[in-house]
Amino acid sequence: MELAEKLVEAHRTILEQLSKVIVGQKDVIDQLLISLFSRGHCVIVGVPGLAKTLLVSSLAEILDLDFKRIQFTPDLMPSDITGTEIIQEEKVSRERGYKFLPGPVFANIVLADEINRTPPKTQAALLQSMQEYKVTVGGQNHPLPLPFFVLATQNPIEQEGTYPLPEAQLDRFFFQINIGYPTFEDEREIVHQSTSGKKADLKKVLNAEEIITLQDIVRRVPAADHVVDYAVRLAASTRPQQPGAQDFVKSWIAWGAGPRASQALVLGGKAKAVLEGRKSVSVEDIRALAAPVLRHRLVPSFHAEAEGVGIEAIVEKVVASVPA
């Protein structure tokens, strides 16, 4: 079986295994997998009780990856995430030296739970890890295990005592995935499963080495010039300072998406195409990923907030306004 076919088969099996513990949420799971195989990171927005932690920990178990969860609180320090150096004495020579103790960020999948509850100093401790796949402590670089995947959660209904992520850090997240309430049928099935006392037996589908290989495969998927042009035009159309910007963009958007949005659209489109068994990315793949790529990269203006125009409506109008 060639690698691309293996990824399609793995996608099907992962969905099958996750269905044992997660009811519904197919779009959310697909976006998580697209981000993972694109070497991206995700911020997940949803109210409590929607199985965000269960989803991420189950995915780590199925992919046979090391998983760590960090509960972000106002008193969390950067060293609580990255690790710290301690003084240690050698038993034989009795000489003292520094030894690095790795923090919970040294894992394949890191769940940063309620990341907006900790001050910016601690939030920024994740920046180097997400971008450079290493941690610097005491002037020494410590590489992180690969693959490395950060999932940060935020509660959208509670803003008191929180520290909103700055735009520079939000831009480093590949997707923002919004999780909504389940349907009546799904919630009924959730209640049946969670109160039955049965424990799901999850089968391991891939491992770290295979995932790294498949991530390389995704980057080699061809994207035609007109597809790349469309992704760049879509991202550029969100910038009110751009020459020729449309009136609703100038009115509703204070700051538009940067080049990372164009990159995420194309790379995410490649992963989506491969997961669905296609060998090239299409314009429809780009359009399908516009919402998770753009919703956290646009800063609404005062006029948009005053008129009650939400970010989802702005993204939808942007996509509709850019011809394919």
C-alpha positions as a Markdown table, in Angstrom:
| # | Residue | x | y | z |
|---|---|---|---|---|
| 1 | Met | 0.0 | 0.0 | 0.0 |
| 2 | Glu | 1.5 | 3.4 | -1.0 |
| 3 | Leu | 1.8 | 6.1 | 1.6 |
| 4 | Ala | -1.1 | 8.3 | 0.3 |
| 5 | Glu | -3.4 | 5.2 | 0.4 |
| 6 | Lys | -2.2 | 4.4 | 3.9 |
| 7 | Leu | -3.2 | 7.9 | 5.0 |
| 8 | Val | -6.7 | 7.5 | 3.6 |
| 9 | Glu | -7.1 | 4.2 | 5.3 |
| 10 | Ala | -5.7 | 5.6 | 8.5 |
| 11 | His | -8.2 | 8.5 | 8.3 |
| 12 | Arg | -11.1 | 6.0 | 8.0 |
| 13 | Thr | -9.8 | 3.9 | 10.9 |
| 14 | Ile | -9.2 | 6.9 | 13.2 |
| 15 | Leu | -12.8 | 8.1 | 12.6 |
| 16 | Glu | -14.0 | 4.6 | 13.3 |
| 17 | Gln | -12.1 | 4.3 | 16.6 |
| 18 | Leu | -13.0 | 7.8 | 17.8 |
| 19 | Ser | -16.7 | 7.0 | 17.2 |
| 20 | Lys | -16.4 | 4.6 | 20.1 |
| 21 | Val | -15.9 | 7.5 | 22.6 |
| 22 | Ile | -17.0 | 10.6 | 20.6 |
| 23 | Val | -20.5 | 11.0 | 19.3 |
| 24 | Gly | -20.8 | 13.2 | 16.1 |
| 25 | Gln | -18.4 | 16.1 | 15.7 |
| 26 | Lys | -17.1 | 14.8 | 12.4 |
| 27 | Asp | -16.1 | 18.3 | 11.1 |
| 28 | Val | -14.2 | 19.0 | 14.3 |
| 29 | Ile | -12.3 | 15.7 | 14.1 |
| 30 | Asp | -11.5 | 16.2 | 10.4 |
| 31 | Gln | -10.1 | 19.7 | 11.1 |
| 32 | Leu | -8.0 | 18.3 | 14.0 |
| 33 | Leu | -6.5 | 15.7 | 11.6 |
| 34 | Ile | -5.9 | 18.2 | 8.8 |
| 35 | Ser | -4.0 | 20.4 | 11.3 |
| 36 | Leu | -2.0 | 17.5 | 12.7 |
| 37 | Phe | -0.9 | 16.2 | 9.2 |
| 38 | Ser | -0.1 | 19.8 | 8.2 |
| 39 | Arg | 2.2 | 20.2 | 11.2 |
| 40 | Gly | -0.1 | 22.9 | 12.6 |
| 41 | His | -1.6 | 23.8 | 16.0 |
| 42 | Cys | -5.2 | 24.4 | 16.9 |
| 43 | Val | -7.1 | 26.6 | 19.3 |
| 44 | Ile | -10.4 | 25.0 | 20.3 |
| 45 | Val | -13.3 | 27.2 | 21.4 |
| 46 | Gly | -16.3 | 25.7 | 23.1 |
| 47 | Val | -18.3 | 25.7 | 26.4 |
| 48 | Pro | -17.4 | 23.2 | 29.1 |
| 49 | Gly | -18.6 | 19.7 | 28.9 |
| 50 | Leu | -18.3 | 19.2 | 25.1 |
| 51 | Ala | -15.6 | 16.4 | 25.5 |
| 52 | Lys | -12.7 | 18.5 | 24.2 |
| 53 | Thr | -10.2 | 16.8 | 26.6 |
| 54 | Leu | -11.6 | 13.3 | 25.9 |
| 55 | Leu | -11.4 | 13.9 | 22.2 |
| 56 | Val | -7.7 | 15.0 | 22.3 |
| 57 | Ser | -6.6 | 12.3 | 24.8 |
| 58 | Ser | -8.4 | 9.6 | 22.7 |
| 59 | Leu | -6.8 | 10.8 | 19.5 |
| 60 | Ala | -3.3 | 10.6 | 21.2 |
| 61 | Glu | -4.1 | 7.0 | 22.3 |
| 62 | Ile | -5.2 | 6.0 | 18.8 |
| 63 | Leu | -2.1 | 7.5 | 17.3 |
| 64 | Asp | 0.2 | 6.0 | 20.0 |
| 65 | Leu | 1.5 | 9.4 | 21.0 |
| 66 | Asp | 2.7 | 10.8 | 24.3 |
| 67 | Phe | -0.1 | 13.1 | 25.7 |
| 68 | Lys | 0.2 | 15.8 | 28.4 |
| 69 | Arg | -2.5 | 18.2 | 29.7 |
| 70 | Ile | -1.6 | 21.5 | 31.2 |
| 71 | Gln | -4.3 | 23.3 | 33.2 |
| 72 | Phe | -3.6 | 27.0 | 32.7 |
| 73 | Thr | -4.3 | 29.1 | 35.8 |
| 74 | Pro | -3.4 | 32.8 | 36.8 |
| 75 | Asp | -0.5 | 31.6 | 39.0 |
| 76 | Leu | 1.1 | 29.3 | 36.3 |
| 77 | Met | 4.7 | 30.3 | 35.5 |
| 78 | Pro | 6.6 | 29.7 | 32.3 |
| 79 | Ser | 9.0 | 27.2 | 33.9 |
| 80 | Asp | 5.9 | 25.2 | 34.9 |
| 81 | Ile | 5.4 | 24.6 | 31.2 |
| 82 | Thr | 8.9 | 24.4 | 29.7 |
| 83 | Gly | 10.8 | 22.9 | 32.6 |
| 84 | Thr | 13.5 | 24.2 | 34.9 |
| 85 | Glu | 17.1 | 23.6 | 35.9 |
| 86 | Ile | 18.0 | 22.2 | 39.3 |
| 87 | Ile | 21.4 | 21.9 | 41.1 |
| 88 | Gln | 22.4 | 18.3 | 41.3 |
| 89 | Glu | 25.4 | 16.8 | 43.1 |
| 90 | Glu | 27.4 | 13.9 | 41.5 |
| 91 | Lys | 27.6 | 10.9 | 43.9 |
| 92 | Val | 31.2 | 10.1 | 43.1 |
| 93 | Ser | 33.0 | 13.4 | 42.5 |
| 94 | Arg | 30.7 | 15.4 | 44.8 |
| 95 | Glu | 30.7 | 18.1 | 42.2 |
| 96 | Arg | 27.6 | 20.2 | 41.7 |
| 97 | Gly | 26.1 | 21.1 | 38.3 |
| 98 | Tyr | 22.8 | 22.0 | 36.7 |
| 99 | Lys | 20.4 | 19.4 | 35.4 |
| 100 | Phe | 17.4 | 20.2 | 33.2 |
| 101 | Leu | 14.0 | 18.8 | 34.3 |
| 102 | Pro | 11.7 | 18.8 | 31.2 |
| 103 | Gly | 8.2 | 20.3 | 31.7 |
| 104 | Pro | 4.9 | 19.0 | 30.4 |
| 105 | Val | 5.5 | 20.7 | 27.0 |
| 106 | Phe | 7.8 | 17.7 | 26.2 |
| 107 | Ala | 5.1 | 15.5 | 24.7 |
| 108 | Asn | 3.8 | 14.7 | 21.2 |
| 109 | Ile | 0.3 | 16.2 | 21.9 |
| 110 | Val | 0.0 | 19.0 | 24.5 |
| 111 | Leu | -3.5 | 20.1 | 25.6 |
| 112 | Ala | -3.2 | 23.7 | 26.9 |
| 113 | Asp | -6.5 | 23.8 | 28.8 |
| 114 | Glu | -8.1 | 27.3 | 29.2 |
| 115 | Ile | -5.0 | 29.0 | 27.8 |
| 116 | Asn | -6.7 | 32.5 | 28.3 |
| 117 | Arg | -6.7 | 32.0 | 32.1 |
| 118 | Thr | -3.0 | 32.6 | 32.4 |
| 119 | Pro | -1.0 | 35.9 | 32.0 |
| 120 | Pro | 0.7 | 36.7 | 28.7 |
| 121 | Lys | 4.2 | 35.9 | 30.1 |
| 122 | Thr | 3.2 | 32.3 | 30.5 |
| 123 | Gln | 1.2 | 32.2 | 27.3 |
| 124 | Ala | 4.3 | 33.3 | 25.5 |
| 125 | Ala | 6.2 | 30.4 | 26.8 |
| 126 | Leu | 4.4 | 28.3 | 24.2 |
| 127 | Leu | 5.4 | 30.5 | 21.3 |
| 128 | Gln | 9.0 | 29.2 | 20.8 |
| 129 | Ser | 7.8 | 25.6 | 21.3 |
| 130 | Met | 5.1 | 26.0 | 18.7 |
| 131 | Gln | 7.2 | 27.7 | 16.1 |
| 132 | Glu | 10.7 | 26.2 | 16.5 |
| 133 | Tyr | 10.0 | 22.8 | 18.2 |
| 134 | Lys | 12.5 | 23.5 | 20.9 |
| 135 | Val | 12.7 | 25.0 | 24.4 |
| 136 | Thr | 15.6 | 27.3 | 25.5 |
| 137 | Val | 16.5 | 27.2 | 29.2 |
| 138 | Gly | 19.7 | 28.6 | 30.7 |
| 139 | Gly | 21.1 | 29.3 | 27.2 |
| 140 | Gln | 20.7 | 25.6 | 26.2 |
| 141 | Asn | 18.3 | 24.4 | 23.4 |
| 142 | His | 16.3 | 21.3 | 24.2 |
| 143 | Pro | 14.5 | 19.8 | 21.2 |
| 144 | Leu | 10.9 | 18.7 | 21.6 |
| 145 | Pro | 9.7 | 15.2 | 20.5 |
| 146 | Leu | 8.3 | 15.0 | 17.1 |
| 147 | Pro | 5.5 | 15.1 | 16.0 |
| 148 | Phe | 4.6 | 18.0 | 18.2 |
| 149 | Phe | 1.0 | 19.2 | 18.3 |
| 150 | Val | -0.4 | 21.9 | 20.6 |
| 151 | Leu | -4.2 | 22.1 | 21.2 |
| 152 | Ala | -5.3 | 25.1 | 23.3 |
| 153 | Thr | -8.8 | 25.4 | 24.6 |
| 154 | Gln | -10.8 | 28.6 | 25.4 |
| 155 | Asn | -14.2 | 29.1 | 27.1 |
| 156 | Pro | -16.2 | 31.6 | 25.1 |
| 157 | Ile | -18.8 | 32.5 | 27.7 |
| 158 | Glu | -16.5 | 33.4 | 30.6 |
| 159 | Gln | -14.3 | 36.5 | 30.2 |
| 160 | Glu | -13.9 | 37.8 | 33.7 |
| 161 | Gly | -10.3 | 37.2 | 35.0 |
| 162 | Thr | -9.0 | 36.1 | 31.6 |
| 163 | Tyr | -6.2 | 37.3 | 29.4 |
| 164 | Pro | -7.2 | 37.3 | 25.7 |
| 165 | Leu | -4.5 | 35.8 | 23.5 |
| 166 | Pro | -2.6 | 38.6 | 21.6 |
| 167 | Glu | -3.0 | 38.6 | 17.8 |
| 168 | Ala | 0.6 | 37.6 | 17.3 |
| 169 | Gln | 0.1 | 34.4 | 19.3 |
| 170 | Leu | -3.3 | 33.6 | 17.7 |
| 171 | Asp | -1.7 | 33.9 | 14.3 |
| 172 | Arg | 0.6 | 31.0 | 15.1 |
| 173 | Phe | -2.4 | 28.6 | 15.5 |
| 174 | Phe | -3.1 | 26.9 | 12.2 |
| 175 | Phe | -6.9 | 26.6 | 12.9 |
| 176 | Gln | -9.5 | 27.9 | 15.3 |
| 177 | Ile | -12.0 | 25.1 | 15.7 |
| 178 | Asn | -15.4 | 26.0 | 17.2 |
| 179 | Ile | -17.3 | 23.2 | 19.0 |
| 180 | Gly | -21.0 | 23.7 | 19.3 |
| 181 | Tyr | -23.7 | 21.9 | 21.3 |
| 182 | Pro | -24.7 | 18.4 | 20.1 |
| 183 | Thr | -28.0 | 17.6 | 18.4 |
| 184 | Phe | -30.8 | 16.0 | 20.4 |
| 185 | Glu | -30.0 | 12.6 | 18.9 |
| 186 | Asp | -26.3 | 12.9 | 19.5 |
| 187 | Glu | -26.7 | 14.1 | 23.1 |
| 188 | Arg | -29.1 | 11.2 | 23.8 |
| 189 | Glu | -26.4 | 8.8 | 22.5 |
| 190 | Ile | -23.7 | 10.6 | 24.6 |
| 191 | Val | -25.8 | 10.0 | 27.8 |
| 192 | His | -26.3 | 6.3 | 26.9 |
| 193 | Gln | -22.6 | 5.8 | 26.3 |
| 194 | Ser | -21.2 | 7.8 | 29.3 |
| 195 | Thr | -23.6 | 6.3 | 31.9 |
| 196 | Ser | -23.3 | 2.6 | 30.8 |
| 197 | Gly | -20.0 | 1.9 | 32.6 |
| 198 | Lys | -18.5 | 0.4 | 29.5 |
| 199 | Lys | -14.9 | 1.3 | 28.6 |
| 200 | Ala | -14.1 | 1.6 | 24.9 |
| 201 | Asp | -11.1 | -0.5 | 23.7 |
| 202 | Leu | -9.3 | 1.8 | 21.3 |
| 203 | Lys | -7.0 | 0.3 | 18.6 |
| 204 | Lys | -3.7 | 2.0 | 17.8 |
| 205 | Val | -3.7 | 3.1 | 14.2 |
| 206 | Leu | -0.4 | 4.9 | 13.6 |
| 207 | Asn | 2.8 | 5.8 | 15.5 |
| 208 | Ala | 5.1 | 8.8 | 15.7 |
| 209 | Glu | 7.5 | 7.8 | 12.8 |
| 210 | Glu | 4.6 | 7.0 | 10.5 |
| 211 | Ile | 2.9 | 10.4 | 11.3 |
| 212 | Ile | 6.1 | 12.3 | 10.5 |
| 213 | Thr | 6.4 | 10.4 | 7.2 |
| 214 | Leu | 2.8 | 11.2 | 6.3 |
| 215 | Gln | 3.3 | 14.9 | 7.2 |
| 216 | Asp | 6.1 | 15.0 | 4.6 |
| 217 | Ile | 3.8 | 13.3 | 2.0 |
| 218 | Val | 1.2 | 16.1 | 2.6 |
| 219 | Arg | 3.7 | 18.8 | 1.8 |
| 220 | Arg | 4.6 | 17.1 | -1.5 |
| 221 | Val | 1.0 | 17.2 | -2.8 |
| 222 | Pro | 0.8 | 19.5 | -5.9 |
| 223 | Ala | -1.2 | 22.7 | -5.8 |
| 224 | Ala | -1.9 | 24.3 | -9.2 |
| 225 | Asp | -1.0 | 28.0 | -9.7 |
| 226 | His | -4.7 | 29.1 | -9.9 |
| 227 | Val | -5.3 | 27.3 | -6.5 |
| 228 | Val | -2.4 | 29.1 | -4.8 |
| 229 | Asp | -3.5 | 32.4 | -6.4 |
| 230 | Tyr | -7.0 | 32.0 | -5.1 |
| 231 | Ala | -5.7 | 31.3 | -1.5 |
| 232 | Val | -3.5 | 34.4 | -1.7 |
| 233 | Arg | -6.4 | 36.6 | -3.1 |
| 234 | Leu | -8.7 | 35.3 | -0.3 |
| 235 | Ala | -6.3 | 36.2 | 2.5 |
| 236 | Ala | -5.4 | 39.6 | 0.9 |
| 237 | Ser | -9.1 | 40.4 | 0.4 |
| 238 | Thr | -9.5 | 40.6 | 4.3 |
| 239 | Arg | -7.0 | 43.5 | 4.5 |
| 240 | Pro | -8.7 | 47.0 | 4.7 |
| 241 | Gln | -5.4 | 48.7 | 3.8 |
| 242 | Gln | -5.0 | 46.7 | 0.6 |
| 243 | Pro | -5.6 | 48.7 | -2.6 |
| 244 | Gly | -9.1 | 47.9 | -4.0 |
| 245 | Ala | -10.4 | 46.6 | -0.7 |
| 246 | Gln | -14.2 | 46.2 | -0.7 |
| 247 | Asp | -16.3 | 48.7 | 1.3 |
| 248 | Phe | -17.6 | 46.0 | 3.8 |
| 249 | Val | -14.0 | 45.0 | 4.5 |
| 250 | Lys | -13.0 | 48.6 | 5.2 |
| 251 | Ser | -16.0 | 49.0 | 7.5 |
| 252 | Trp | -16.0 | 45.7 | 9.4 |
| 253 | Ile | -12.3 | 44.7 | 9.6 |
| 254 | Ala | -9.7 | 46.6 | 11.5 |
| 255 | Trp | -6.8 | 44.2 | 10.7 |
| 256 | Gly | -6.8 | 41.4 | 8.1 |
| 257 | Ala | -5.1 | 38.1 | 7.8 |
| 258 | Gly | -1.3 | 37.9 | 7.2 |
| 259 | Pro | 0.7 | 35.6 | 5.0 |
| 260 | Arg | 0.4 | 32.7 | 7.5 |
| 261 | Ala | -3.3 | 32.5 | 6.5 |
| 262 | Ser | -2.4 | 31.9 | 2.8 |
| 263 | Gln | 0.1 | 29.2 | 3.8 |
| 264 | Ala | -2.5 | 27.6 | 6.1 |
| 265 | Leu | -5.1 | 27.6 | 3.4 |
| 266 | Val | -2.9 | 25.8 | 0.9 |
| 267 | Leu | -1.3 | 23.4 | 3.3 |
| 268 | Gly | -4.6 | 22.6 | 4.9 |
| 269 | Gly | -6.1 | 22.1 | 1.4 |
| 270 | Lys | -3.3 | 19.6 | 0.6 |
| 271 | Ala | -4.0 | 17.6 | 3.8 |
| 272 | Lys | -7.7 | 17.6 | 3.2 |
| 273 | Ala | -7.2 | 16.4 | -0.4 |
| 274 | Val | -4.9 | 13.5 | 0.7 |
| 275 | Leu | -7.2 | 12.5 | 3.6 |
| 276 | Glu | -10.1 | 12.2 | 1.1 |
| 277 | Gly | -8.0 | 10.2 | -1.4 |
| 278 | Arg | -7.3 | 12.9 | -4.0 |
| 279 | Lys | -3.9 | 13.7 | -5.4 |
| 280 | Ser | -4.2 | 17.4 | -5.8 |
| 281 | Val | -5.8 | 20.3 | -4.0 |
| 282 | Ser | -8.7 | 22.2 | -5.4 |
| 283 | Val | -10.3 | 25.7 | -4.9 |
| 284 | Glu | -13.2 | 24.0 | -3.1 |
| 285 | Asp | -10.7 | 22.6 | -0.5 |
| 286 | Ile | -9.5 | 26.2 | 0.1 |
| 287 | Arg | -13.0 | 27.5 | 0.4 |
| 288 | Ala | -14.0 | 24.7 | 2.8 |
| 289 | Leu | -11.1 | 25.7 | 5.2 |
| 290 | Ala | -11.6 | 29.5 | 5.1 |
| 291 | Ala | -13.6 | 29.6 | 8.3 |
| 292 | Pro | -11.1 | 27.8 | 10.6 |
| 293 | Val | -8.1 | 29.5 | 9.0 |
| 294 | Leu | -9.5 | 33.1 | 9.1 |
| 295 | Arg | -11.8 | 33.4 | 12.1 |
| 296 | His | -9.0 | 34.0 | 14.6 |
| 297 | Arg | -6.8 | 36.1 | 12.3 |
| 298 | Leu | -9.3 | 38.9 | 11.6 |
| 299 | Val | -9.8 | 41.8 | 14.0 |
| 300 | Pro | -13.4 | 43.2 | 13.8 |
| 301 | Ser | -13.7 | 46.9 | 13.8 |
| 302 | Phe | -15.8 | 49.0 | 16.1 |
| 303 | His | -18.4 | 49.4 | 13.3 |
| 304 | Ala | -18.8 | 45.6 | 13.0 |
| 305 | Glu | -19.3 | 45.3 | 16.8 |
| 306 | Ala | -21.7 | 48.2 | 16.9 |
| 307 | Glu | -23.8 | 46.7 | 14.0 |
| 308 | Gly | -23.7 | 43.3 | 15.6 |
| 309 | Val | -21.8 | 41.6 | 12.8 |
| 310 | Gly | -20.0 | 38.5 | 14.0 |
| 311 | Ile | -16.7 | 37.1 | 12.7 |
| 312 | Glu | -18.4 | 34.1 | 11.1 |
| 313 | Ala | -20.6 | 36.4 | 9.0 |
| 314 | Ile | -17.6 | 38.5 | 8.0 |
| 315 | Val | -15.7 | 35.4 | 6.9 |
| 316 | Glu | -18.7 | 34.1 | 4.9 |
| 317 | Lys | -19.1 | 37.4 | 3.1 |
| 318 | Val | -15.3 | 37.5 | 2.3 |
| 319 | Val | -15.5 | 34.0 | 0.8 |
| 320 | Ala | -18.6 | 34.9 | -1.2 |
| 321 | Ser | -16.9 | 38.1 | -2.5 |
| 322 | Val | -13.8 | 36.5 | -3.9 |
| 323 | Pro | -14.5 | 34.8 | -7.3 |
| 324 | Ala | -13.0 | 31.4 | -7.8 |
